[in-house]
Amino acid sequence: MTSSPPNPSESPSELAGDSVSGIQKALKLLESFHVGMANLTVSQASRVSGTSRTSARRMLVALTAAGYLVSDGKRYALTARALRIGDAYLDSSKLPKIARPIIERLGYIAQESATMGVLDGTDVIYIVRSSVTGITSPTMRPGSRVPLYCSAGGRMLLASMPAAMAAQLLKASVMRPLTPYTLLHAADILPRLPAIAERGYSVIDREFEVNMRTLSVPVVNAGDEVVGVVSMSVHAEKYSLDALISENLPRLFEAQALLRDLV
């Protein structure tokens, strides 16, 4: 896809606008690009950003002029420049830097995929992943997000917050049957949260991916605030649920203790 030049009568500053609302909509537009929608027309951009076609076109042209998008004259796609935003967070934020060696060590000792994630709306977004790739799912790379309702980290985060907030986030979630085992109703998930909070860990059995089991514990800082989750994912045929917990929960608790002294 080659870039078409912006309309010379429309400068990037005019197109970008100065309002907070305009910035929020432009960011929402950037976030709407994904595997199933790698290219957007003006009509599609209007729909996902909640703006008129005219406003959507202006945002697309402004983002193209800024180098974040490329266009063939009809459709728009992200450029590699968009990676700068995520890289800036990973390079500048304290949490990924602190967690990375601990998550790497956890993955190396277990020889399984270990991750750290944080809450982002109705999702968990991964900020660190170990280089050991027992699970090669692309959904586990840094920057990827998984739903709260059907992920071990998500359930752990839900269990760590007030019940009313957990219920609100589940209500706002778009629940889809990712596997035959996925729980799809808040009424089935909410009653499980007190037990998860009491025992201090969450486990998901093939609800997110049919061949995956995942174990998760909260990351708690010195002020007893939950700031994220550490998780380990394994192939279902390699570990039974009981074996996953008995062999790897002590390792996750060790990582949790190391992080508590640092975050």
N, C-alpha and C positions, 0 to 999 in steps of 0.2 A: 504494500500500500504506500503510495507516494503522497506527500503533503501538498495540498493546494493552498495558495497564498490567501491570507485573510482579505476581506473586502477593504480596500484602502480607505473607504469612507468611515470605517469603524475601527477606532484605535483600541488596543487592548485595555487601556485604562478606562475608556468609556464602557467597554463591554463587561469588564469585571465588576464594576459598580463599587460603592463604598460601604454598603450596608452589611451588617452582620448576617442578616438573612441571606443576602446574595452569596456571601462566602460559604455559609452552611450548605446552601443548595449546590454550589460548585463542588464542594467536598463530597457531598452525597452523590453527585454525578460521577466523580472519579471512583468512588467506592462501588458503583453499580457494575463496573466491568468485572466479569468473571468468566470461567471456562465456558459456561453456556451462553454467554452474551459478550463475546470478545470484541464485537463491533456494534456501534450504535448509530442509528439514523437520528435525524432531528426529532422525528415523532417519538421514537423510543426514549430519547434523552428527555423530552418534554414529560413523558409519562413517569419515568423513574425519579426525576427531580421535582416533580409537582409544580412545574412552571408552564407558561405558555410556550408555543413553538418559537415565537420571536425571542423570548428570554433564553430558551434552551439553546437556540442557534448562537446567540451572543456569547453564552458561556462556552460553548464548544469552540467558537472562533478564538475567544480569549485564551482558552487552555491550549489551543493549537499554537497560537502566537507565542505562548510562554514555553512551548516545547514539551508539554505533557501529553499531547495528543497528536496524531497524524491523521490525515484525511485523503481519500481519493475523490473528494468532491461530493460524495453521497454519504459515506459511512466514516465513523471516527473510531480510532483505536488508541490504546495507551502506547506510549513510547517507554524506553528504558529509563528515561528521566524520572518517571513516577517512582522508581525504586529509591530515589533519594530521600523521600519522605520517611519510608520505613527504616532505611539505613540510618537516618539521622536519629531516630528514636533509639535504635539498638546501640548506636555509638555513643549517645549522650546520656541515656538514662542509667541511673545507678543500678537498678534491679537486674537487668540482663547481665551486666558486667559481673556483679557479685555472684549471680546464680550459675553462670556458665561453667566454671570449673567443678562446682558441686554436682551439677547435672551430668557433666561429662564423666565424672568419677562414678556416679551411680550407674550410668549406662554401661561403663566398662566392667564394673564388678559383676553386674547381673548379666552382661552380654545381651541386653534387651534395650528397646527404645525407651528412653526417659525424656520427659519434657517438663517445662514449667509454663504455666498459663496464668492469665489474669482475666478478670471480669471485663467484658465490653458489651454493654447492653444486654441482649438476651443470649449472648455467646460467651465462650471462653476463647481468647486469642492466645496462641502460643508465642512466647517471646524467646524461648531457648529450647533447643533440642540436642540431645547427645549425638555424637557422630556414629555411634553404634546403631545400626539400622536393622534390628530384629523385625520391625514392622516398616515396610517401605511405602506406606500410604502417603500420598501427596498432601493429605489433609493435616499432617502433623508437622510440616515444615514451619519455621518461624514466620509469623505473619498470617498463618492460616487460622481459621476459626471453626469451632464446632459448637453445636447448640447446647445450651444448659440442660435441656430436658432429657437428653439421651446420652450424655457423656459422664464419665466418672468424675472428672474435674468439675463439670457443671453441677452435678448433684451435690458434690462436696461444698461448692460455693453457696448453693441454695440452702443447704443445711446450716451454713454458718451465719446466715442473715436472719433478721426477724421474719416470722411466719408471714406477715402481711406483705412484706416486700417480695418474698419468694413467690407467693401466690400471684402478685401483680406481674412479675416477670414471666411466670408460666402462662398467664393470661395473654400477655403480649407476644408470646412465642408462636411461630407458625410450625405446628407439629406435623411432621410427615413420617410415614412408616419406612424408615431407612432399611430395616430388615424385618423379618417376620416376628422378631422378639421385641421390637421397639414399643415402649409404653407411650401412649398417645393422649392421655388425659391427665389433667392436673389432679383429679380425684384419685388417681392411682399413684401419683408421685409424691404429693404432699404428705400423706401419712407415713412415708418411708423416711422422711427427713429427720425427725427427732432421733431415731435409732442411729442414723449416720452421724449426727452431731455427737451423740453420746459415746460411740465407739471410736470416733476420730478418724475414720476412713470411709471411702466409698468405693464400690466395685460395680462395674458394668459388664454384663455377660452377653456379648454379641448383639447389643441393641443399636450400636452405631455402625459397625461393620460386622457382617455375619461371621467372619473368621477371626474376630478380635475380642480379647478380654482385657479390661483396663482397671488398674488399681490407682487410687488417688488419695493424697493427704493434703491438709491445708498448710499453707506457709503463713506463719504467725510471727509478727514482729514483737519487739520487747514491750510494746504497749498492749499486747494481746489482741491486736487487730489482724484480721485475715487479709493478706495483701495478694494472695495468689494460691496456686495449687501446684504440687509436684505429682506427676503421674508416670506410671509405667504400663506399657501396652505390650501384649504378647499374642502369639498365634494360639487360637483356641485349641488346636490339635496338640500343641506342645505342653500346655498347662491345663489341668483341671482348675476350677475356681478355688478349691481348697488349697491346691499346691501353689497357685499364684499368691494367695494371701500368706500362707505359712512361710514360703521361701523369700518373698520380696517385701512384705510389710515392714520387717525390721530394718531393711535397707532404706526404705522410704522414710521411716521415722528418724533414722540417723541423718539423712539429708535435711529433714525438717529441723532437727536440732541444730545443725550447722548453720542453716539459713537464719534461724531465730537470732543468733548472736550477731548477725551482720546486717539484716534489713531494717 
